[in-house]
Amino acid sequence: MTWTPLTLVLIGVICLLGVGFYGLLISRNLIKIIVALQILGKAALIAFVMAGNVNGQTGQGQALAMTIIVADTIVAVVGLALAVQVRRRFGTMDIKALSNLKG
Amino acid sequence: MTFIVGVLALAAVVCAAMALRAGKALVSALWLAGTSALVAFMLYLMGAHEIAVVELSVGAGLVTILFVFAISVAGDEALDVRTVIPRPLAIGLVIAAGLLLGWFTVAQPMAGLIQPIAAPVAAPLADVLWNQRGLDVLVQIVLIFGGVLGVIGLLADSAEKPDVKGPEAGVRDQTAEEVQL
């Protein structure tokens, strides 16, 4: 296997997805969960731009990447607002505290 | 070029891992900002100049400011030690997912089946965004307004209903009891 820039970017995307997925699985802190989601979003962003370059449709990939940036930012904004609310109501950012919401 | 991209990808992964390993939320947010900056540099090298600028300003700038604001409001709580699921199981799941992704992308066992779905069109980003992806732009605008309204609603609700009673509330309750007696 030859080490081209495309291969290295692809390996970086897979590693970023792995790191984000791992953080999402093990973390109980709301801030850490949002950080993990952001890392996953960045991996998806690079993957879309790279796919556009590979396919020869750079504009399509970049337009979708722009949508990902906006959606990722809104996820962070709403998630952080929710984290602040959870901290105010329950006194902690542990997602175990949210188990009180179960019916 | 290959060396620079490799170093940037490695540095981005290390920054992301440090963001998850950091003990304090503020340090975690700063490592995440570093990841965003490195990703923006990678995007610039890949030819996506506009996306790199947006990622640098929004991902490394705005999101970091939001994190710092939220941490300053909510406090920098000591982070958890215990995990939701056992750590070996999480590591196994991540390795399995990475191997599957690597098999289907880097090794390319189905390379002959993956073909461009249409003739390559090297249209500029602005043309694609406004002429072909107009619905995406509308969805982005709706997302931005929805997010702003959601945050306003969440923060306004907390301002009207404080949970913790202050010393004045206790004095008021005591006065009301005395009046009833």
HADDOCK unambig.tbl for C-alpha pairs under 7 A between the chains (distance, minus, plus):
assign (segid A and resid 4 and name CA) (segid B and resid 2 and name CA) 6.19 0.50 0.50
assign (segid A and resid 5 and name CA) (segid B and resid 2 and name CA) 4.81 0.50 0.50
assign (segid A and resid 5 and name CA) (segid B and resid 5 and name CA) 6.16 0.50 0.50
assign (segid A and resid 7 and name CA) (segid B and resid 106 and name CA) 6.63 0.50 0.50
assign (segid A and resid 8 and name CA) (segid B and resid 5 and name CA) 6.96 0.50 0.50
assign (segid A and resid 8 and name CA) (segid B and resid 6 and name CA) 5.61 0.50 0.50
assign (segid A and resid 9 and name CA) (segid B and resid 9 and name CA) 6.41 0.50 0.50
assign (segid A and resid 12 and name CA) (segid B and resid 9 and name CA) 5.05 0.50 0.50
assign (segid A and resid 12 and name CA) (segid B and resid 10 and name CA) 6.70 0.50 0.50
assign (segid A and resid 12 and name CA) (segid B and resid 13 and name CA) 6.81 0.50 0.50
assign (segid A and resid 14 and name CA) (segid B and resid 98 and name CA) 6.15 0.50 0.50
assign (segid A and resid 14 and name CA) (segid B and resid 101 and name CA) 6.90 0.50 0.50
assign (segid A and resid 15 and name CA) (segid B and resid 13 and name CA) 6.46 0.50 0.50
assign (segid A and resid 16 and name CA) (segid B and resid 13 and name CA) 5.60 0.50 0.50
assign (segid A and resid 18 and name CA) (segid B and resid 94 and name CA) 5.58 0.50 0.50
assign (segid A and resid 18 and name CA) (segid B and resid 98 and name CA) 6.23 0.50 0.50
assign (segid A and resid 19 and name CA) (segid B and resid 16 and name CA) 6.90 0.50 0.50
assign (segid A and resid 19 and name CA) (segid B and resid 17 and name CA) 6.19 0.50 0.50
assign (segid A and resid 21 and name CA) (segid B and resid 94 and name CA) 6.66 0.50 0.50
assign (segid A and resid 22 and name CA) (segid B and resid 90 and name CA) 6.28 0.50 0.50
assign (segid A and resid 22 and name CA) (segid B and resid 91 and name CA) 6.89 0.50 0.50
assign (segid A and resid 22 and name CA) (segid B and resid 94 and name CA) 6.11 0.50 0.50
assign (segid A and resid 23 and name CA) (segid B and resid 20 and name CA) 6.30 0.50 0.50
assign (segid A and resid 25 and name CA) (segid B and resid 84 and name CA) 6.83 0.50 0.50
assign (segid A and resid 25 and name CA) (segid B and resid 85 and name CA) 6.90 0.50 0.50
assign (segid A and resid 25 and name CA) (segid B and resid 90 and name CA) 6.25 0.50 0.50
assign (segid A and resid 26 and name CA) (segid B and resid 83 and name CA) 4.76 0.50 0.50
assign (segid A and resid 26 and name CA) (segid B and resid 84 and name CA) 5.38 0.50 0.50
assign (segid A and resid 26 and name CA) (segid B and resid 85 and name CA) 6.17 0.50 0.50
assign (segid A and resid 26 and name CA) (segid B and resid 87 and name CA) 6.84 0.50 0.50
assign (segid A and resid 26 and name CA) (segid B and resid 90 and name CA) 6.86 0.50 0.50
assign (segid A and resid 27 and name CA) (segid B and resid 83 and name CA) 5.83 0.50 0.50
assign (segid A and resid 27 and name CA) (segid B and resid 84 and name CA) 6.63 0.50 0.50
assign (segid A and resid 28 and name CA) (segid B and resid 80 and name CA) 6.43 0.50 0.50
assign (segid A and resid 28 and name CA) (segid B and resid 83 and name CA) 6.34 0.50 0.50
assign (segid A and resid 28 and name CA) (segid B and resid 84 and name CA) 6.34 0.50 0.50
assign (segid A and resid 29 and name CA) (segid B and resid 79 and name CA) 6.40 0.50 0.50
assign (segid A and resid 29 and name CA) (segid B and resid 80 and name CA) 6.52 0.50 0.50
assign (segid A and resid 31 and name CA) (segid B and resid 25 and name CA) 6.80 0.50 0.50
assign (segid A and resid 32 and name CA) (segid B and resid 20 and name CA) 6.59 0.50 0.50
assign (segid A and resid 39 and name CA) (segid B and resid 16 and name CA) 6.66 0.50 0.50
assign (segid A and resid 46 and name CA) (segid B and resid 43 and name CA) 6.94 0.50 0.50
assign (segid A and resid 55 and name CA) (segid B and resid 116 and name CA) 5.59 0.50 0.50
assign (segid A and resid 55 and name CA) (segid B and resid 120 and name CA) 6.55 0.50 0.50
assign (segid A and resid 56 and name CA) (segid B and resid 120 and name CA) 4.59 0.50 0.50
assign (segid A and resid 56 and name CA) (segid B and resid 121 and name CA) 6.30 0.50 0.50
assign (segid A and resid 56 and name CA) (segid B and resid 122 and name CA) 6.42 0.50 0.50
assign (segid A and resid 57 and name CA) (segid B and resid 120 and name CA) 5.45 0.50 0.50
assign (segid A and resid 57 and name CA) (segid B and resid 121 and name CA) 5.23 0.50 0.50
assign (segid A and resid 57 and name CA) (segid B and resid 122 and name CA) 5.54 0.50 0.50
assign (segid A and resid 58 and name CA) (segid B and resid 122 and name CA) 6.12 0.50 0.50
assign (segid A and resid 59 and name CA) (segid B and resid 122 and name CA) 6.70 0.50 0.50
assign (segid A and resid 59 and name CA) (segid B and resid 123 and name CA) 5.56 0.50 0.50
assign (segid A and resid 59 and name CA) (segid B and resid 124 and name CA) 5.43 0.50 0.50
assign (segid A and resid 59 and name CA) (segid B and resid 125 and name CA) 4.48 0.50 0.50
assign (segid A and resid 59 and name CA) (segid B and resid 128 and name CA) 5.77 0.50 0.50
assign (segid A and resid 60 and name CA) (segid B and resid 128 and name CA) 6.39 0.50 0.50
assign (segid A and resid 62 and name CA) (segid B and resid 48 and name CA) 6.79 0.50 0.50
assign (segid A and resid 62 and name CA) (segid B and resid 51 and name CA) 6.70 0.50 0.50
assign (segid A and resid 62 and name CA) (segid B and resid 125 and name CA) 6.57 0.50 0.50
assign (segid A and resid 63 and name CA) (segid B and resid 125 and name CA) 6.43 0.50 0.50
assign (segid A and resid 63 and name CA) (segid B and resid 128 and name CA) 6.90 0.50 0.50
assign (segid A and resid 63 and name CA) (segid B and resid 129 and name CA) 5.67 0.50 0.50
assign (segid A and resid 66 and name CA) (segid B and resid 51 and name CA) 6.50 0.50 0.50
assign (segid A and resid 67 and name CA) (segid B and resid 136 and name CA) 6.91 0.50 0.50
assign (segid A and resid 67 and name CA) (segid B and resid 140 and name CA) 6.45 0.50 0.50
assign (segid A and resid 69 and name CA) (segid B and resid 55 and name CA) 6.95 0.50 0.50
assign (segid A and resid 70 and name CA) (segid B and resid 140 and name CA) 6.44 0.50 0.50
assign (segid A and resid 71 and name CA) (segid B and resid 143 and name CA) 7.00 0.50 0.50
assign (segid A and resid 73 and name CA) (segid B and resid 63 and name CA) 6.73 0.50 0.50
assign (segid A and resid 74 and name CA) (segid B and resid 144 and name CA) 6.67 0.50 0.50
assign (segid A and resid 74 and name CA) (segid B and resid 147 and name CA) 5.59 0.50 0.50
assign (segid A and resid 78 and name CA) (segid B and resid 147 and name CA) 6.32 0.50 0.50
assign (segid A and resid 78 and name CA) (segid B and resid 150 and name CA) 6.81 0.50 0.50
assign (segid A and resid 78 and name CA) (segid B and resid 151 and name CA) 6.03 0.50 0.50
assign (segid A and resid 80 and name CA) (segid B and resid 70 and name CA) 6.23 0.50 0.50
assign (segid A and resid 81 and name CA) (segid B and resid 151 and name CA) 6.04 0.50 0.50
assign (segid A and resid 81 and name CA) (segid B and resid 154 and name CA) 6.72 0.50 0.50
assign (segid A and resid 84 and name CA) (segid B and resid 70 and name CA) 6.42 0.50 0.50
assign (segid A and resid 84 and name CA) (segid B and resid 74 and name CA) 5.38 0.50 0.50
assign (segid A and resid 87 and name CA) (segid B and resid 74 and name CA) 6.14 0.50 0.50
assign (segid A and resid 89 and name CA) (segid B and resid 163 and name CA) 6.94 0.50 0.50
